[in-house]
């Protein structure tokens, strides 16, 4: 570690989950991510002017830390500036960009309205939790990682939809006073329960509802299929057939089930589920 360059040390901190420094870095960033999302939710409730200023200062401070993290990841990456084109890096930038633009144009109607809507995208930072199977609390299975991705996607769809719906309806809809009301509406709507106690009253709110339902119909089954695929392959052994290239086989398989070619793999009959 002492012989590593600055870039390598920074990259090690971001990737390491075994040493105390790496674990602290991961937990610190996770805590900031959670606080970053909670701040947006809290700010939708009626607050005193003093509290609003305090929360905004905290939000700007966290954004500053994430800016440093963003450039540190680029600096420490072996890919250089190409690192910024990765999906997770784009998600990081989208999460902090609205705050930066609001700071760049304080007091304008655009800052007060349009840009604040896109603060809901900060939830995208949680996708970093599904980047690797290694976590502070240990390595998880491929199936559990897919489940985490599925839950993260569902939470993101609900959160982003609720955020956009709140910004569109809060000023006109008496049923939407806080983010909680908007999230309740989206959960009820996207799960097809539809109690009808909250309904959109603006054209924008109706379009957001339509687009959210379409996103749920497309994204949720796709992520669910990945879980099923991971679940079905977790009992397979990673042995590649030399003839057709099929990679996963049953633990007691002696021939490839695709082409019938003989395959060689270690097999302990005491661990077989067939006995």
Number of C-alpha atoms within 10 A of each C-alpha: 7 6 7 10 11 12 15 16 15 19 19 16 17 19 16 19 21 13 10 12 13 19 18 15 17 19 14 11 17 16 11 16 18 14 15 23 21 12 14 19 16 15 15 16 12 11 12 9 9 9 12 14 12 11 17 16 12 15 19 16 12 18 20 15 12 19 17 11 16 17 15 15 20 18 18 19 17 13 10 11 12 10 18 19 10 9 11 17 18 15 21 23 19 19 23 24 19 22 20 15 14 18 12 11 12 11 10 10 10 13 18 13 13 13 16 18 18 19 21 22 21 23 23 23 24 21 17 14 16 17 12 12 15 17 18 16 9 9 12 12 12 16 19 15 20 22 20 16 22 22 15 18 19 15 16 20 22 20 23 22 25 25 26 22 28 24 22 22 22 18 11 13 16 10 16 23 17 18 23 17 16 25 20 14 27 25 18 15 19 20 10 10 10 14 10 10 7 18 17 20 14 15 11 15 21 16 13 18 22 14 13 22 18 12 14 18 12 11 14 15 12 12 17 16 13 16 21 13 12 18 16 11 16 13 13 15 17 15 19 16 21 13 13 12 12 15 13 17 22 17 19 17 17 16 15 23 15 12 12 12 14 13 16 14 14 11 14 9 11 8 10 11 9 7 6
